[in-house]
Amino acid sequence: MVEVTELVLAVLRQAWLALAGTLVAVAGLAMLSQVLRAAAGSALSARLFVWQAISGGLSVLILALFGLLGAPLLAQAAQHALPESAGCGPVADLGALAAALIAALAALRLLGTAFVAVVWASAGSSASLSGALLQAAEAVFGVLLVAAATPIAAHFLGVC
């Protein structure tokens, strides 16, 4: 059981690294696009284009940093959210494994939503930003549910 969980966690880590690399590449290209757009607006003396490019570049940068810095912290917070005395035996092991898997899935989902938001922001739209924030909140809620469910399950099963 532990070997399977470690294998799944390794696959999720590799998926996270691939998605993070893609996010960095897309954010870099989006920033370059916004810089070129600001330069063109400056050459045409169109202040509106320059300010739109600056705000678009800042939004891409903020979203990328949120995705790259928020996802690992979410996974660490989920792993530390479980109490140490959730029971003993298989219930405690299953709770720890479930928390690790859900934290990894939540981090991957958060990075995926940040990637979608960066793509939309680089295109000049903010349509999916609310959806990205909603999915990030769902991931955090799932982690909180796992942190609360393990001690409750241990109590009802009468373990230790």
PyMOL commands that set and color helices and strands:
alter all, ss='L'
color gray80, all
select helices_A, chain A and resi 2-43+47-81+90-122+129-157
alter helices_A, ss='H'
color red, helices_A
deselect
rebuild
show_as cartoon
